[in-house]
Amino acid sequence: MSIEKLEKQVEDLMEKRDELEENCDTLPQCQEENGCTTCEIYAKIEKIDQQIEELEDTIESLIPEED
């Protein structure tokens, strides 16, 4: 897969993450202490963060190192 496609995937995931985070801030349970631990949206955000990290690692491995 090309670096451009991977970067586009990262960008799309970041947008999805931002949308979820905006919703998360408005939920009543998010106002409670430790509310994130039981929040399904927060779990989705964490999963997206993991996907982003994996894609970024893949991109980094594809970019030739400059000496």
C-alpha positions as CSV (number, residue, x, y, z in Angstrom):
1,M,0.0,0.0,0.0
2,S,1.3,3.4,-0.8
3,I,2.3,6.0,1.8
4,E,-0.3,8.4,0.4
5,K,-3.1,5.9,1.0
6,L,-1.9,5.1,4.5
7,E,-1.7,8.9,5.3
8,K,-5.2,9.3,4.0
9,Q,-6.4,6.5,6.2
10,V,-4.7,8.2,9.2
11,E,-6.5,11.4,8.2
12,D,-9.9,9.8,8.0
13,L,-9.4,8.0,11.3
14,M,-8.4,11.3,12.9
15,E,-11.6,13.0,11.7
16,K,-13.7,10.1,13.0
17,R,-11.9,10.3,16.3
18,D,-12.5,14.0,16.6
19,E,-16.3,13.5,15.9
20,L,-16.5,10.8,18.6
21,E,-14.6,13.0,21.0
22,E,-17.0,15.9,20.5
23,N,-19.9,13.6,21.3
24,C,-18.1,12.1,24.3
25,D,-17.7,15.6,25.9
26,T,-21.5,16.0,25.9
27,L,-22.4,12.7,27.6
28,P,-23.6,12.9,31.2
29,Q,-21.4,10.0,32.3
30,C,-18.4,11.9,31.0
31,Q,-19.0,14.4,33.7
32,E,-18.5,11.7,36.4
33,E,-15.2,10.7,37.8
34,N,-13.9,7.7,35.9
35,G,-16.8,8.0,33.5
36,C,-14.5,7.2,30.6
37,T,-13.8,3.7,31.8
38,T,-17.5,2.7,31.2
39,C,-18.0,4.8,28.0
40,E,-18.4,2.9,24.7
41,I,-17.5,6.0,22.7
42,Y,-14.2,6.3,24.7
43,A,-13.5,2.6,23.9
44,K,-14.0,3.4,20.2
45,I,-11.7,6.4,20.5
46,E,-9.0,4.2,22.1
47,K,-9.4,1.6,19.3
48,I,-9.0,4.4,16.7
49,D,-5.9,5.7,18.5
50,Q,-4.4,2.2,18.3
51,Q,-5.2,1.9,14.5
52,I,-3.6,5.4,13.9
53,E,-0.5,4.4,15.8
54,E,-0.2,1.2,13.8
55,L,-0.6,3.0,10.5
56,E,1.9,5.6,11.5
57,D,4.4,2.9,12.4
58,T,3.8,1.3,9.0
59,I,4.3,4.7,7.3
60,E,7.5,5.2,9.2
61,S,8.8,1.8,8.2
62,L,8.1,2.6,4.5
63,I,9.9,6.0,4.5
64,P,13.6,5.5,3.7
65,E,15.9,6.8,6.4
66,E,18.0,9.8,5.5
67,D,21.6,9.7,6.6
